[in-house]
Amino acid sequence: MKRVEITNEVIKYVLDELIPGVLHGVYGKAGSGKTTFCMHIIADYISSNNKVVVIDTENGFFMERMRDFVNKDDLLDNILLRKVIDLNDLRRALSDIKGIISSKNISLIVIDSLSTPYRVEFKDEKNIWEVNRLMGRTILDLKKISFNHKIPVLATHQVYTDFDTGKLEVVGRDLIKYDFKVMLYIEYDLERDKRYLKLIRHPFVEPQEVSFIIKKEGFRKRRFI
């Protein structure tokens, strides 16, 4: 993939402005920075007094940590946090959210992660079809909410290594690939302490790669290393 300058339009369309009515996915290995990436996006939204719904499926999203990303504690009141366990719980949460989007002026929905409730449902090979059906309905719910209310949805996804091909795959595979119109991959280079953001799919921008550093004050968008 071509490496581009930080001023490229990928920043405008991907980092600074999520697309209304579109599902956005961010995937990568554990510790790559997916949650931190989302927190910076959330901070951008709430700092402009927009309200954000955060659905935490991993019990890893804490308001105390979000304080590091904003300059005023009262901005955290713009975050509506919901913790869920499985796909049925997630669908109930989405049903509740539909009833408050307009009244609460919700501008963004973040799910961290969509993979966890999907994995929770698996018991053995016998229930794969049922779990995939439930996951498909969940994604359909997300698409309807995003499209009908013209707000973006940002979800993180876990990955695994395919046993046959040795390639890294998103948990949920085709269920995720076809409905998330924007897909980003974060790769962490431990030796260089760098993260590479790869734009895998986007309706307006050609696939490309940018290098960035995640810090407390946000993405270093103009000084590339």
Helices and strands as residue ranges (DSSP letters): H 9-10, I 11-16, E 23-27, H 34-47, E 51-56, H 63-66, G 67-69, G 73-78, E 79-83, H 87-98, H 101-104, E 106-112, H 115-121, G 125-127, H 128-149, E 153-157, E 159-161, E 168-170, H 174-177, E 182-189, E 194-201, E 208-212, E 214-215, E 218-219
